[in-house]
Amino acid sequence: MTINCKGKLIDLTATKVMGILNVTPDSFFDGGRYGSEKALLAQAGKMLAEGADFIDIGGYSSKPGAEFVSESEEIGRVVPAITSILQHFPETLLSIDTFRSKVAKAAVEAGAAIVNDISAGNLDPEMMQTVANLKVPYIMMHMKGDPKTMQQLAQYENIIKELIFYFSEKVAEARSFGINDVIIDPGFGFAKTLEQNYELLQKTELLQLLQLPLLIGISRKSMIYKHLGIKPEESLNGTTVLNTIALTKGANILRVHDVKEAVECVKLFQMVSKP
């Protein structure tokens, strides 16, 4: 199970770790921390030293009720970050976390290797054609509505069945545009109640029916800290527990704020899983 990043085949059979690096003032956990180039490069260097396989750059918070950001402002946040990281760490594989095709295009032209779209093309009809033209892997996430409306749309008769149907349609659409490398993300916390998130995690292995790489992004989310009655800053231990469970369910990529702990989690799981 491989994806092509800048002509380099990345084997996802062994789980990879994607570090989250938000250049936003209002992300739920790390908002405003990496607004300066010095802080950005320090964090990127730390993640790479700790073993990150990818770094995911985001310039528009997708938390419920996040402030609107114009396309030009989003581009103005992410492109300098991408350029700076690649100047200092040229081998880094960066993904761009955006649902806008113009931002994706600008980011890939600046050196990003993957497009990570929370809306799977639903919020920008030009996205899939743009990704196809750019010839980069495409991470498509499950979400209903948009970040402002999604939590009012968390109704499912059978959540896994609906996700499989959703991704089957979306993957077929992506293939019709000529997108070769598709990664699916079930979208924990997006249009899902706390209980639905845990039901989804319990049954995540069923998504392997789609025979596509699976990205799991649970890091420090409210499904952890609200259930435990703690703050996001206190939810690293819970994140590690759920990441371990995600590995037993077939996760190919863990998308995390804390790279060192996720890499250790993967290494230990691999030792236990040896035949």
Residue frames relative to the residue before (quaternion, step in Angstrom):
aa qw qx qy qz dx dy dz
M 1.0000 0.0000 0.0000 0.0000 0.00 0.00 0.00
T 0.1181 0.8245 -0.5353 0.1400 3.58 -0.20 1.29
I 0.1539 -0.7290 0.6497 0.1510 3.53 -1.39 0.29
N 0.3858 -0.7202 0.5352 0.2143 3.54 -1.16 0.65
C 0.0059 0.7914 -0.6093 0.0491 3.57 -0.56 1.21
K 0.8330 -0.1431 0.0465 0.5324 3.56 -0.43 1.26
G 0.7350 -0.4300 0.2283 0.4720 3.57 0.97 0.85
K 0.6323 0.4999 -0.3214 0.4970 3.56 1.33 0.01
L 0.3204 -0.7558 0.5392 0.1880 3.57 -0.73 1.05
I 0.1550 -0.7830 0.6004 0.0493 3.55 -0.76 1.13
D 0.2797 -0.7714 0.5549 0.1374 3.56 -0.65 1.16
L 0.1786 -0.8159 0.5461 0.0643 3.56 -0.56 1.19
T 0.3685 0.7235 -0.4998 0.3017 3.57 1.26 0.23
A 0.6932 0.3163 -0.2152 0.6108 3.53 1.15 -0.75
T 0.5059 -0.7022 0.4075 0.2914 3.58 -0.61 1.17
K 0.2304 -0.7655 0.5921 0.1012 3.54 -1.00 0.96
V 0.3228 -0.7336 0.5691 0.1837 3.54 -1.30 0.47
M 0.1478 -0.7764 0.6109 0.0468 3.55 -0.92 1.04
G 0.2559 -0.7809 0.5546 0.1310 3.55 -0.65 1.13
I 0.3563 -0.7311 0.5494 0.1916 3.57 -1.03 0.87
L 0.0442 0.7901 -0.6082 0.0619 3.57 -0.77 1.05
N 0.0722 -0.8341 0.5467 -0.0098 3.56 -0.06 1.33
V 0.1557 -0.7643 0.6196 0.0883 3.56 -0.92 0.94
T 0.4173 0.6747 -0.4663 0.3913 3.51 0.92 1.10
P 0.4688 -0.6765 0.4799 0.3038 3.59 -1.13 0.49
D 0.8023 0.3499 -0.1226 0.4678 3.60 1.17 -0.47
S 0.3175 0.7312 -0.5481 0.2532 3.63 1.06 0.48
F 0.6352 -0.6147 0.3096 0.3505 3.57 -1.03 0.82
F 0.7857 0.2963 -0.1732 0.5147 3.61 1.05 -0.62
D 0.8395 0.1857 -0.0686 0.5060 3.60 0.70 -1.04
G 0.2549 0.8110 -0.4964 0.1755 3.59 1.21 0.38
G 0.8443 0.1962 -0.1604 0.4721 3.56 -0.90 0.99
R 0.5354 0.6623 -0.4046 0.3332 3.60 1.21 -0.20
Y 0.8065 0.2856 -0.1113 0.5055 3.57 1.02 -0.79
G 0.2337 0.8111 -0.4985 0.1977 3.55 1.04 0.84
S 0.7010 0.4109 -0.2713 0.5159 3.61 1.12 -0.53
E 0.6046 -0.5704 0.4068 0.3789 3.57 -1.15 0.58
K 0.6244 0.5520 -0.3408 0.4351 3.58 0.98 -0.78
A 0.6875 0.4700 -0.2803 0.4773 3.58 0.88 -0.95
L 0.6176 0.5564 -0.3279 0.4488 3.57 1.06 -0.83
L 0.7146 0.4542 -0.2571 0.4658 3.57 0.79 -1.04
A 0.6097 0.5443 -0.3515 0.4567 3.58 1.07 -0.68
Q 0.6883 0.4700 -0.2852 0.4733 3.58 0.92 -0.89
A 0.6323 0.5208 -0.3346 0.4659 3.60 0.97 -0.81
G 0.6630 0.5059 -0.3000 0.4632 3.58 0.92 -0.90
K 0.6342 0.5289 -0.3201 0.4644 3.56 1.02 -0.82
M 0.6678 0.5037 -0.3037 0.4562 3.59 0.88 -0.93
L 0.6663 0.4967 -0.3031 0.4663 3.58 0.93 -0.87
A 0.6490 0.5130 -0.3137 0.4661 3.59 0.98 -0.83
E 0.6896 0.4760 -0.2712 0.4737 3.58 1.11 -0.68
G 0.6570 -0.5707 0.2908 0.3976 3.58 1.27 0.00
A 0.3191 0.7525 -0.5212 0.2455 3.62 1.15 0.39
D 0.3330 -0.7331 0.5618 0.1898 3.57 -0.98 0.89
F 0.7723 0.0864 -0.0325 0.6286 3.56 1.19 -0.66
I 0.1523 -0.7302 0.6468 0.1590 3.54 -1.34 0.33
D 0.2464 -0.7878 0.5574 0.0890 3.54 -0.80 1.13
I 0.1725 -0.8087 0.5598 0.0542 3.57 -0.52 1.23
G 0.0144 -0.8136 0.5809 -0.0206 3.59 -0.78 1.05
G 0.1364 -0.8200 0.5536 0.0495 3.55 -0.95 0.90
Y 0.7237 0.3097 -0.2063 0.5812 3.57 1.30 0.19
S 0.3523 -0.7565 0.5096 0.2098 3.59 -0.44 1.16
S 0.2293 -0.7829 0.5657 0.1203 3.56 -0.99 0.90
K 0.3755 0.7176 -0.5088 0.2920 3.60 1.17 0.34
P 0.6306 -0.5427 0.3759 0.4080 3.63 -1.09 0.56
G 0.8350 0.1945 -0.1599 0.4893 3.56 -0.89 0.96
A 0.3410 0.7569 -0.4967 0.2533 3.59 1.23 0.28
E 0.5760 -0.6084 0.4326 0.3330 3.56 -1.16 0.66
F 0.5208 -0.6228 0.4841 0.3265 3.56 -1.11 0.72
V 0.0865 -0.7660 0.6362 0.0312 3.55 -1.11 0.83
S 0.4267 -0.7039 0.5016 0.2660 3.60 -0.81 0.94
E 0.6460 -0.5142 0.3872 0.4103 3.57 -1.23 0.40
S 0.6685 0.5085 -0.3126 0.4436 3.57 0.89 -0.91
E 0.6519 0.5020 -0.3210 0.4690 3.59 1.02 -0.75
E 0.6377 0.5217 -0.3293 0.4612 3.58 0.99 -0.82
I 0.6434 0.5054 -0.3129 0.4824 3.59 0.97 -0.87
G 0.6634 0.5251 -0.2925 0.4456 3.56 1.00 -0.86
R 0.6469 0.4874 -0.3164 0.4938 3.57 1.24 -0.38
V 0.7843 0.4056 -0.2059 0.4220 3.57 0.70 -1.08
V 0.6444 0.5475 -0.3479 0.4050 3.61 0.91 -0.80
P 0.6664 0.4679 -0.3330 0.4754 3.67 0.83 -0.77
A 0.6222 0.5376 -0.3448 0.4528 3.61 1.06 -0.71
I 0.6580 0.5023 -0.3040 0.4715 3.58 0.92 -0.91
T 0.6597 0.5213 -0.3023 0.4490 3.56 0.88 -0.98
S 0.6817 0.4987 -0.2865 0.4522 3.56 0.88 -0.97
I 0.6582 0.5066 -0.3162 0.4585 3.59 0.86 -0.91
L 0.7057 0.4624 -0.2770 0.4598 3.60 0.86 -0.90
Q 0.5817 0.5530 -0.3804 0.4595 3.59 1.16 -0.43
H 0.7553 0.3829 -0.1995 0.4931 3.57 0.97 -0.87
F 0.7816 0.1401 -0.0663 0.6042 3.59 1.14 -0.66
P 0.1239 -0.8846 0.4429 0.0771 3.59 0.59 1.20
E 0.6740 0.5016 -0.3111 0.4443 3.63 1.11 -0.46
T 0.4471 0.7249 -0.4379 0.2880 3.59 1.26 -0.12
L 0.2682 -0.7252 0.6113 0.1689 3.55 -1.05 0.84
L 0.0932 -0.8192 0.5658 -0.0060 3.55 -0.43 1.29
S 0.1515 -0.7316 0.6500 0.1386 3.53 -1.19 0.61
I 0.3081 -0.7318 0.5771 0.1910 3.55 -1.19 0.58
D 0.2454 -0.7734 0.5752 0.1034 3.54 -0.68 1.18
T 0.3706 0.7076 -0.5176 0.3066 3.57 -0.15 1.31
F 0.2984 -0.7315 0.5765 0.2086 3.57 -1.24 0.46
R 0.6190 0.5479 -0.3317 0.4546 3.59 1.30 0.16
S 0.4775 -0.7121 0.4415 0.2646 3.55 -0.76 1.07
K 0.6475 0.5194 -0.3381 0.4435 3.61 0.97 -0.74
V 0.6346 0.5055 -0.3239 0.4866 3.56 1.07 -0.72
A 0.6324 0.5333 -0.3278 0.4564 3.59 0.96 -0.86
K 0.6628 0.5116 -0.3034 0.4549 3.58 0.90 -0.94
A 0.6725 0.4932 -0.2983 0.4643 3.59 0.87 -0.96
A 0.6657 0.5134 -0.3031 0.4488 3.57 0.98 -0.85
V 0.6722 0.4780 -0.3021 0.4779 3.59 0.91 -0.87
E 0.6364 0.5150 -0.3307 0.4694 3.59 1.02 -0.73
A 0.6590 0.4863 -0.3015 0.4883 3.59 1.21 -0.53
G 0.7145 -0.4699 0.2464 0.4560 3.59 1.27 -0.18
A 0.4469 0.6733 -0.4757 0.3474 3.62 1.21 0.01
A 0.3364 -0.7848 0.5008 0.1421 3.55 -1.07 0.80
I 0.7698 0.2217 -0.0986 0.5903 3.61 1.27 -0.36
V 0.2318 -0.7291 0.6193 0.1765 3.57 -1.20 0.58
N 0.1179 -0.7870 0.6054 0.0140 3.55 -0.82 1.10
D 0.0155 -0.8458 0.5268 -0.0830 3.57 -0.19 1.36
I 0.3589 -0.7630 0.4990 0.2000 3.59 -0.47 1.21
S 0.7372 0.4410 -0.2317 0.4564 3.61 1.14 -0.54
A 0.3372 -0.7625 0.4862 0.2617 3.62 1.29 -0.09
G 0.7465 -0.4118 0.2128 0.4774 3.56 1.02 0.82
N 0.5237 0.6774 -0.4046 0.3212 3.60 1.20 -0.21
L 0.7257 0.4261 -0.2483 0.4798 3.61 1.11 -0.56
D 0.7694 0.1527 -0.1295 0.6066 3.59 1.29 0.00
P 0.3266 -0.7921 0.4813 0.1850 3.60 -0.31 1.21
E 0.6396 0.5244 -0.3243 0.4591 3.59 1.25 -0.26
M 0.4741 0.7302 -0.4232 0.2509 3.58 1.21 -0.34
M 0.7131 0.4674 -0.2980 0.4292 3.60 0.66 -1.01
Q 0.6373 0.5064 -0.3362 0.4736 3.59 0.97 -0.76
T 0.6349 0.5330 -0.3237 0.4560 3.57 1.02 -0.80
V 0.6592 0.4978 -0.3086 0.4717 3.60 0.90 -0.91
A 0.6314 0.5306 -0.3282 0.4606 3.58 1.00 -0.83
N 0.6647 0.5020 -0.3012 0.4642 3.58 0.95 -0.88
L 0.6857 0.4918 -0.2732 0.4618 3.57 1.05 -0.81
K 0.2588 -0.8100 0.4867 0.2000 3.57 1.30 -0.40
V 0.4671 0.6360 -0.4703 0.3951 3.56 0.83 1.05
P 0.6032 -0.5351 0.4268 0.4093 3.61 -1.20 0.34
Y 0.2279 -0.7807 0.5767 0.0779 3.53 -1.17 0.76
I 0.1732 -0.7514 0.6307 0.0868 3.56 -0.75 1.12
M 0.0522 -0.8021 0.5949 0.0010 3.57 -0.68 1.11
M 0.2035 -0.8029 0.5558 0.0715 3.53 -0.78 1.09
H 0.4317 -0.6637 0.5386 0.2881 3.55 -1.24 0.45
M 0.2127 0.7321 -0.6268 0.1612 3.53 -0.93 1.02
K 0.2543 -0.7147 0.6187 0.2044 3.55 -1.22 0.46
G 0.8160 0.1985 -0.1562 0.5199 3.57 -1.05 0.73
D 0.5320 -0.5623 0.4774 0.4158 3.54 -0.97 -0.95
P 0.7414 -0.4269 0.2427 0.4573 3.64 -1.18 0.18
K 0.6605 0.5077 -0.3255 0.4472 3.62 1.10 -0.52
T 0.7795 0.3510 -0.1665 0.4913 3.58 1.07 -0.74
M 0.4891 0.7409 -0.4047 0.2194 3.57 1.18 -0.53
Q 0.6938 0.4969 -0.3101 0.4189 3.61 0.89 -0.79
Q 0.6117 0.5106 -0.3663 0.4806 3.59 1.27 -0.10
L 0.6914 0.4865 -0.2495 0.4722 3.58 1.31 -0.21
A 0.4342 0.7299 -0.4286 0.3082 3.58 1.26 0.35
Q 0.3873 0.6867 -0.5204 0.3280 3.56 0.61 1.17
Y 0.0808 0.7922 -0.5965 0.1008 3.57 -0.80 1.06
E 0.3738 -0.6767 0.5774 0.2626 3.55 -1.15 0.63
N 0.7646 -0.0478 0.0666 0.6393 3.55 1.06 -0.89
I 0.3231 -0.8175 0.4361 0.1924 3.55 -0.01 1.31
I 0.6761 0.4822 -0.3104 0.4625 3.62 0.88 -0.84
K 0.6376 0.5266 -0.3261 0.4581 3.57 0.96 -0.85
E 0.6736 0.4903 -0.2983 0.4657 3.59 0.95 -0.85
L 0.6454 0.5095 -0.3288 0.4644 3.60 1.03 -0.70
I 0.6403 0.5155 -0.3298 0.4643 3.58 0.97 -0.79
F 0.6478 0.5021 -0.3145 0.4789 3.59 0.99 -0.82
Y 0.6334 0.5431 -0.3180 0.4503 3.59 0.96 -0.92
F 0.7207 0.4381 -0.2594 0.4706 3.56 0.77 -1.03
S 0.5902 0.5628 -0.3779 0.4383 3.61 1.04 -0.63
E 0.6766 0.4794 -0.2857 0.4805 3.57 0.96 -0.89
K 0.6833 0.5008 -0.2838 0.4492 3.58 0.89 -0.96
V 0.6497 0.5010 -0.3199 0.4739 3.58 0.99 -0.78
A 0.6285 0.5250 -0.3355 0.4656 3.58 0.99 -0.77
E 0.6369 0.5184 -0.3168 0.4746 3.57 1.05 -0.81
A 0.6534 0.5128 -0.3110 0.4620 3.57 0.92 -0.91
R 0.6520 0.5131 -0.3106 0.4639 3.59 0.95 -0.86
S 0.6343 0.5478 -0.3346 0.4309 3.58 1.02 -0.75
F 0.6692 0.4638 -0.2891 0.5034 3.57 1.21 -0.52
G 0.5478 -0.6327 0.3897 0.3844 3.56 1.25 -0.28
I 0.3878 0.6933 -0.5076 0.3335 3.60 1.16 0.53
N 0.2901 -0.8049 0.4987 0.1389 3.58 -0.57 1.16
D 0.8022 0.2662 -0.1156 0.5218 3.57 0.78 -1.05
V 0.0294 0.8004 -0.5929 0.0832 3.57 -0.47 1.26
I 0.0904 -0.7572 0.6462 0.0280 3.54 -1.03 0.93
I 0.2293 -0.7942 0.5475 0.1299 3.59 -0.87 0.87
D 0.1357 -0.7626 0.6317 0.0313 3.53 -1.17 0.83
P 0.3727 -0.7722 0.4629 0.2250 3.64 -0.45 1.14
G 0.4309 -0.7576 0.4259 0.2431 3.60 1.22 -0.11
F 0.0328 0.8112 -0.5800 0.0660 3.57 0.68 1.06
G 0.8036 0.2605 -0.2209 0.4875 3.54 -0.88 1.03
F 0.6683 0.4702 -0.2971 0.4939 3.58 1.25 -0.18
A 0.8234 -0.1039 0.0079 0.5578 3.58 -0.44 1.27
K 0.6155 0.4917 -0.3639 0.4970 3.56 1.00 0.89
T 0.4135 -0.6831 0.5425 0.2611 3.55 -1.01 0.81
L 0.6950 -0.4455 0.3401 0.4504 3.56 -1.27 0.19
E 0.6771 0.4904 -0.2975 0.4610 3.58 0.89 -0.93
Q 0.6471 0.5198 -0.3211 0.4561 3.60 1.01 -0.78
N 0.5982 0.5576 -0.3597 0.4493 3.58 1.08 -0.68
Y 0.7026 0.4546 -0.2782 0.4715 3.58 0.90 -0.87
E 0.6014 0.5266 -0.3620 0.4796 3.59 1.07 -0.58
L 0.6440 0.5244 -0.3124 0.4612 3.57 1.01 -0.85
L 0.6647 0.4910 -0.3096 0.4704 3.59 0.91 -0.86
Q 0.6233 0.5603 -0.3324 0.4324 3.55 1.03 -0.82
K 0.7926 0.3031 -0.1261 0.5138 3.58 1.07 -0.80
T 0.3002 0.8119 -0.4698 0.1732 3.58 1.28 0.17
E 0.5960 0.5936 -0.3813 0.3835 3.63 1.01 -0.68
L 0.5738 0.5991 -0.3831 0.4064 3.60 1.18 -0.46
L 0.5787 0.5844 -0.3789 0.4243 3.61 1.18 -0.41
Q 0.5238 0.6279 -0.4143 0.3996 3.59 1.24 -0.21
L 0.4666 0.6637 -0.4401 0.3849 3.58 1.27 -0.16
L 0.6457 0.5360 -0.3127 0.4450 3.59 1.16 -0.60
Q 0.2865 -0.8052 0.4743 0.2111 3.59 1.33 -0.22
L 0.5294 0.5833 -0.4260 0.4451 3.53 0.95 1.00
P 0.6031 -0.5428 0.4166 0.4100 3.60 -1.15 0.46
L 0.2428 -0.7863 0.5625 0.0799 3.53 -1.05 0.91
L 0.1457 -0.7699 0.6179 0.0645 3.56 -0.80 1.09
I 0.1171 -0.7811 0.6112 0.0512 3.55 -0.94 0.93
G 0.0295 -0.7973 0.6023 -0.0265 3.55 -0.79 1.10
I 0.1023 0.8131 -0.5549 0.1428 3.55 -0.06 1.35
S 0.4134 0.7923 -0.4110 0.1803 3.54 1.28 -0.52
R 0.8742 -0.1064 0.0245 0.4732 3.54 -0.78 1.21
K 0.3585 0.7571 -0.4832 0.2545 3.61 1.13 0.51
S 0.6911 -0.5143 0.3266 0.3890 3.53 -1.30 0.42
M 0.5525 0.6009 -0.4065 0.4103 3.60 1.15 -0.44
I 0.6582 0.4580 -0.2995 0.5171 3.59 1.25 -0.40
Y 0.7947 0.3743 -0.2166 0.4259 3.56 0.42 -1.19
K 0.6299 0.5098 -0.3579 0.4639 3.62 1.07 -0.52
H 0.6498 0.5167 -0.3194 0.4569 3.56 1.00 -0.81
L 0.7397 0.4032 -0.2235 0.4901 3.59 1.03 -0.78
G 0.4131 -0.7274 0.4586 0.3000 3.57 1.28 -0.19
I 0.5409 0.5910 -0.4064 0.4393 3.56 1.05 0.83
K 0.5650 -0.5823 0.4566 0.3651 3.58 -1.31 -0.14
P 0.6652 -0.4866 0.3615 0.4358 3.63 -1.20 0.35
E 0.6404 0.5503 -0.3194 0.4301 3.58 1.04 -0.82
E 0.7180 0.4347 -0.2384 0.4887 3.59 1.21 -0.49
S 0.6046 0.6417 -0.3087 0.3568 3.58 1.29 -0.04
L 0.3250 0.7586 -0.5091 0.2445 3.61 1.16 0.43
N 0.6500 0.5167 -0.3305 0.4487 3.59 0.90 -0.85
G 0.6583 0.5002 -0.3049 0.4728 3.59 0.95 -0.86
T 0.6120 0.5497 -0.3401 0.4556 3.56 1.07 -0.76
T 0.6700 0.5055 -0.2996 0.4538 3.57 0.90 -0.93
V 0.6203 0.5371 -0.3377 0.4612 3.58 1.02 -0.78
L 0.7205 0.4373 -0.2608 0.4709 3.58 0.80 -0.99
N 0.5936 0.5437 -0.3710 0.4631 3.61 1.10 -0.56
T 0.6255 0.5304 -0.3337 0.4648 3.58 1.03 -0.76
I 0.6458 0.4983 -0.3170 0.4838 3.57 0.97 -0.83
A 0.6327 0.5377 -0.3295 0.4495 3.59 0.99 -0.81
L 0.6258 0.5296 -0.3395 0.4611 3.59 1.05 -0.69
T 0.6496 0.5020 -0.3246 0.4697 3.60 1.02 -0.70
K 0.6798 0.4829 -0.2738 0.4793 3.58 1.25 -0.46
G 0.6498 -0.5705 0.3021 0.4013 3.60 1.28 0.11
A 0.2888 0.7748 -0.5205 0.2130 3.62 1.15 0.42
N 0.2612 -0.7715 0.5660 0.1273 3.57 -0.93 0.97
I 0.7693 0.1092 -0.0696 0.6257 3.57 1.23 -0.53
L 0.1664 -0.7380 0.6438 0.1146 3.56 -1.03 0.86
R 0.1790 -0.7756 0.5992 0.0859 3.58 -0.72 1.10
V 0.0814 0.8507 -0.4952 0.1563 3.56 -0.33 1.30
H 0.4738 -0.6191 0.5397 0.3178 3.52 -1.36 0.31
D 0.7674 0.3296 -0.1390 0.5321 3.57 1.08 -0.80
V 0.2341 -0.8372 0.4815 0.1118 3.55 0.05 1.35
K 0.6454 0.5549 -0.3385 0.4013 3.60 0.78 -0.99
E 0.6990 0.4732 -0.2742 0.4607 3.56 0.83 -1.00
A 0.6511 0.5104 -0.3178 0.4631 3.60 1.02 -0.75
V 0.6368 0.5190 -0.3245 0.4689 3.58 1.00 -0.81
E 0.6441 0.5050 -0.3207 0.4767 3.59 0.98 -0.81
C 0.6130 0.5590 -0.3271 0.4524 3.55 1.04 -0.84
V 0.6702 0.4941 -0.2874 0.4733 3.58 0.91 -0.97
K 0.6652 0.5179 -0.3105 0.4392 3.60 0.86 -0.95
L 0.6830 0.4754 -0.2907 0.4722 3.57 0.91 -0.88
F 0.6325 0.5272 -0.3323 0.4601 3.58 1.00 -0.79
Q 0.6482 0.5262 -0.3148 0.4515 3.58 0.99 -0.85
M 0.6308 0.5253 -0.3358 0.4619 3.59 1.04 -0.70
V 0.6724 0.4923 -0.2900 0.4706 3.56 0.94 -0.90
S 0.7239 0.4721 -0.2332 0.4457 3.58 1.08 -0.82
K 0.4116 0.7186 -0.4792 0.2909 3.60 1.23 -0.01
P 0.4806 -0.6746 0.4670 0.3096 3.62 -0.92 0.83
